[in-house]
Amino acid sequence: MTTNRTNLTSADGRWRVWPGALALALLALAATQLTGQLSRYQLDIVTTLLEYVALAQAWNILAGYSGQVSLGVSAFVGTGAYAATLLEIHAGIGFVIGLLAALAAGGALALLLALPLLRLRGDYFSIGTLVAALALQAWALNWDFAGGSTGLTLPLDALPDPVQLFQLACLVAGLSMTVAFTVAYSRFGLRLKAVRDNEAAATGLGVSATRHRLAALVISGALSGLAGGLIAMQQVSFEPTGLLGMNWTINALVMTTVGGIGTVIGPLIGAIAVYYLLTKQLESYQTISVIMEGALLLVIVRFAPRGLWPLLLGAVAWMAHRMKSTGQPSRAATEHDALSNSSS
């Protein structure tokens, strides 16, 4: 019995993991095959979409798996962007090293904020992250070395070309999904979800809630910082009001909620649905786009609170069950045929 249960669990695990492997393969294929087939405008759209995928995955690791809802995504995005840009301007480093610096800066900020933030729970944690983001924005506005309110502009010779930027975006999005899968299906992820669901019970079993929450915060901050460095290279020029604004937090939250919080494929689906199908296709009608985005979020929260990806998986499972049940004769019909054959 134990062996059968193990086999079923392994099969279910393979069923859950294959979409992520497929997504990673498609990203690798896109990075190598689509660069010569897409126009510069199309490359820019897909690059932005992949940046949102990375941000949504980073937010989901913290909110979906550890239960800590962050409203301070912009703090990590801005830290990564400023770290990469300042080093490229003043140290003359290349954009690859700049992205590594953005990754390290985002993780370092998360580690710095962990001491006060991890003492908070629930709404207080969310408010704490929001306060941290607003404080960082106010500091950047008055920091002359970082350009103050006018912001910064990257030197053109330090920027990747559109094709390189697209390939880097594929790499960043692929890394974020790989990390998300590792978190979701590892022992660390199981312990993290145990802390999320019942901290007292998890602690009683020897799981360190603080250590696991700290790891989730640092991972999320590092990935957000990495995405911030990429965003800075795409925008070329930025200022604190825009880069450290609430738009990054709102987009990550909405995309993850729509796609499926606490899942790996959900943020990818949410990014496509919200950014490409709504924001980009309706960019000439910004008011309608915002209304549609809000309406979609309300519909998802009301009728499919787990998100589109779990809804899709449920629909596929239901259809498979229906096909299986309709493809097999009922027990009564089988018994009737058996009696008819025996009587004849």
N, C-alpha and C positions, 0 to 999 in steps of 0.2 A: 504493500500500500504506500509506503514511504517513497519507494522508487517511482511509482506512477505519479505521485504528487510532485516529486522533483522534476520529472519529465514534463508534466503539464506546466509547471512554473517556468522551466527553461523555454518551452515553446512560446508561452505568453510573453516572456522577456524578449525573445527574438521578434515577436509580432510588434512589440512596442518600440524596439530599437531600429528596425529596418527603415522607417521613414527618415530618421536622422542620418543614417548612412547614405541614403539616397540624396538627401538635401546637400550633404557635404560633397558627394560626387558631382552633383549638378553645379555647385559653386566652383569646383575645380575645373569642370568642363567649360563653364562660362569664362573663367579667367584666361583660358588658353585658346578657346575657339571663337568666342564672340567679339573679341576686341577689333578684329578687322571687318566685322559685319555691321557694327553699330556706328551711327553718326556721333559726333561730339555731344550733341544735345541728348541723345539716347543714353550715351555713357554717363552723362551727368545725372540723369534721372535714376538709372540703376545704381549708381554710386551712392546717391542720397538714400535710396531704398535700403541698401545694404548697411548703411550707417544706422538707420532706424532699427534694422534687425538686431544689430549688435547692442544698441541701447536698450531695446525691449528685452533681450536675453539677459543683460546685466541687471536690469530692474527686477526681472522675474526670479533670478537666483535669490535675491534678497527677500522680495515680497512673497513669491510663490512657494519657495521651499523652506524659508526660515520664518515666514509670517511677519516680517518687519517691513511695513509699508513706508517707503522713503518718498519724501516730497522735496528732496534736495539733489536730484539728478544733475541739475545745472552746476552745482558746486564741483562735482567730479569732472564733468565735461569741460568746464571753464579752466580748472586746474590743469588738466591734460593739454588743453589748447595753449594756455599761457606758457607752460613748461616747454613744449615743443617749439613754440614761436620764439620765445626769448633766447633759447639755446641756439636756434638757427640764426637769429639776428646777431647775437653778441659772441657766440663761440664758433660760428660758421660750420656747424655740424650738418650732415646730410639728413634727408627726410626720414630715412629708415631709423637712424639713431634718434631722431626727434620723436618718432612714434614709440620707441622703447622708453624714452624719457617720459612721454605722456602716460604710458602704462605704469611706470614706477611712481610718478607723481600722484596719479589717482589712487593707487594703493597706499601710498604714504599718507595722503590726506585722510583716507578711511581709517588707517591705523591711529592717526592723531585724534580723530573725532570719536574713536571707539570708547575711550575712557568715560566721557560724559554721556554719550548716546546709549551705550549698552546698559546703563543703569535705569533707562527708561523703558516702558512697555506700552504697547498699543498706540493710542492716539498721541500720547506724550512723546513717543519716539518719532512719530511722523512730524509733529510740531518742531521737535528738536532739529530734525534734518532741514526743515524749511527755514528755521532761524539761522542755521549754519550757512545755507545758500544765500540768504539775504545779507548776512554779515560779510560774506566773501565778496558779494557784488558791491557793497558799499566800500569795502577796502580797495577793490580794483579801481573804482571810480576816482579814488583819491591817491592812487599809487602812481606817481609821476614816472618812475622807472619803467612801468608797464604801459605807459601811454595815457594813463588817467582816463577821463571820459571820452577821449578821441580814439582810444584803442590802439591796436597794432596792425601793421601791414607786413606780411612776409616778403622777403626779397625774392624776386622772380626767378633768379638763378638757383634758389634753394627748393623750388617747387617741383613736384613730379608732373609729368605731362598727363593729359586726360586718360590715356591708356594705362599708364603706371598707377594713377590714382584709382582707377577701376580695379586693377589687379590687387592693389593694397586693400581696397574695400572688400573684395572677395576673401582675402586672407583674414581680415579682421572679423568679418561675419562668420567665416568658417571656424575661426578660433573660438568665438563666443558660443557657437552651437556645440562645438566639441567640449568646451568646458561645461556647458549646460547639461549635456548628456552624461558627462562624467559625474557631475553633482547628482543628477537625477537617479542614476542606476548604480551608484557605488555605496559602500557601507557608510561613508561620510554622509551621503545624501539621505540614506535611511535614518540615520541618527538625527540629522538636521530636521527631517520631517517629524520625527518622534518628538523632538523639542518643540516644534511648532504646534503639534496637536495636543500634547500633554506634557508640559515642562516638568511637573512634579514627578510623574511616572518615569519619564526618561532619566531624570536625575537620580531617582531611586534605583535605576538599573545601571548606574555608573557612567552615564553620559554627561559630559561637561557642557551645560547649556551655554555658558559664557564663551568657551573656546570655539564652539561650533558657530555661534552667532558672529563672533569676531571674524572667523574665516569667511563666512558668507558676505559680511560687510566689506572686507578687504578685496575679495574676488570681484564683487560687484563694482566697487570703486575703481579698481584697476582696469576692468573692461570698459567702464564709462570714460575713464581718462584716456584710454587708447582710442575710443571713438571720437573723443573731443579733439585729440591731435589730428585725426583724419579730417574732421569737420573744419578745423582751422586751415588746413592745406587746401581744402576745396573752396572755402570762402575767400581766401587770400587776405582780406581785411575784415576785422571784427572789432566790436566795442563791447564793454561790459554789460550794457543794458540788454543787448540782444543775446549775447553768448551766455550770460549768466541769468537769463530770464526763465520764467516758468514754463515756456513752451516745450522744452526738452522733457520735463517731468510729466506734463500733461500728455504729450504724445506717447511716451513710454507706457504710462498707466493705461491710456485708452487702447493702444495697440495690443497690449498683453491681455487686458480684460476681454476685449473682443475676440481675440484668437483663442485664448484659453490659459488662464493663470495657473501656474503649477504644472504646465506641460512644456515640452521642448519645441514642438512644432507650432504650438499656438502663437507665440510671438512672431514667427515668420508669416503665418497666415494673417495675423492682425496687421502687421506692417504693410503687407500687400493690399489688404482690404481698405485700410484707413488712408495710407499715403497715396498709393497708385490709383485705386479705384475711386476714391473720393477727393482727396486734396489735389492731386495732379490733374485728373480728368476734369475737375471743376474749378481750376485755378482762375479762370476768367470770371467766375461767380463765387467770390470768396464767402459772401454771406450765406449763400445756399450751401456751400461746402461745409461751413461750420454747423449749420442747422442739421444737415444730413449726418454729420459725424456725431452730434449730440443725440439725434434720434436713433441712430444705430446702437449707440452705447446703451440708451434706455431700453431698447428692444432686447438687446443681449442680456442685460441685467435682469429684466423682467421674465423673459421666456426661456433663456438659455444661460443661466448664471455661470455655468462652467466654461462657456465660450464656444466658438465655432468648431474647433478641432475635436473636443470630446463629443459634440453633437454629431459631427460627421462620422466619427468612429462608431457611435451608437446606431446611427442610421445604417451604416454598412453591416454591422453585426445583426441588426434586425432583418435586413434584406437577406443576409446569408441564412439566418434561421428560417425565414419564410420559404426561401427556395428549397432548403433541406426538408422542411416539413411537408411542402406540397409535392416534392419529388418522391416521397416515400408513401406507400399505401398505408391506410390506417389499420389499426390492430383489428377492428371489427371486420373490415373488408377482408383482411388476411384469413381470419377465422372462418368467415363465410365461404371463401374459396376452398379452404381446406375441407370443410364439411361437405361441400358440393362434390369435390373430387372423391372423397371417401364413400359417399352414397352412390356415386356412379360406378 
